[in-house]
Amino acid sequence: MDMITEGLLAEFTKEFQIDSLPEDKRFENFAGFVILKRHYSETFDPGEIVVGEGGDLTIDAIGIIVNGILINDKDALGELFDSNPDYLDVTFVFVQAERSSNFDGAKLGSFGYGVGEFFNPKTKEPRNARVREYVELMRRIYNKSSKFKRGNPSCLLYYVTTGKVLGDASLGNRIDKIKEELGALEYFKEVDVTLIGAADVLKLYNFSKNSISREFIFSSRQDIPEIPGVKEAFVGFIPAQQYLPIICENDEIVRSIFYDNVRDWQGYNEEMLKSGQRLNQIESAGLFS
């Protein structure tokens, strides 16, 4: 492991008080955390997403994000079903973490196979208790597949090492094969496989720690009267083309922006879906850009 990653892991270990774990397990916690932070900005315990032990299908961490919420147990999923009965937007995130300084094509292939078996109801592969819990959550979600109003779930695989991401043709072929095999299941609207090296780990860790700042022109605004504890506040509007880059990172909404705002997630009703369909039709006709 390179010195930079060692330093990051040491800081992470101290923050989450996992000193008692062996280094490989601490790295699984670390890798799973920085990857999930890319998709889920709220605070969570990395130990809750780690599944790596015997019978793990070569998967070290699993994150299931439903309607912007990280789901770790059936009670949380049941509450979400009750609060958003008509709409489900789902992303499955799988992480394999290796401390090695290179990417292994065979391990990448095994990782892809394991993810496929995660979704295989007839699998004979052994699965530990935590993996079985996530499989049960997955099945409950697919039992509500009629609620996938805007497409099937996304399936995202991340293979993390401390090496460099190079243009290895054999790894590229493995990735293409994994995407082809998982796509053939027709369970997902998209399948993506990403190699994460040491430089990417550093960027992701810094992203998980840094506050969010944006600069934009806000000419159409009015001042809000003084509020205790607030230096300045305004109300107004900006064009959507300027607004989306403010609230997004890596083409995904940064939900921590809305932490105290009930408008973050209210679900989609039929009128909103119809409006979205009409907008898509207009864009297809080339009348909006």
Buried (B, 14 or more C-beta within 10 A) or exposed (E): BBEBBEEBBEEBBEEBEBEEBEEEBBBBBBBBBBBBBBBBBEEBEBBBBBBBEEEBBBBBBBBBBBBBBBBBEEEBBEEBBEEBEEBBBBBBBBBBBBBEBEBBBEBBBBBBBBBBBBBBEEBEBEBBEBBEBBBEBBEBBBEBEEBBBEEBBBBBBBBBBBBBBEEBEEBEEBBEBBBEBBBEEEBBBBBBBBBBBBBBBBEBBEBBEEEEEEEEEEEEEEEEEEEEEEEEEEEEEBEEEEEEEEBEEEEBBBBEBBEEEEEBBEBBEEEEBEEEEEEEEEEEEEEEE
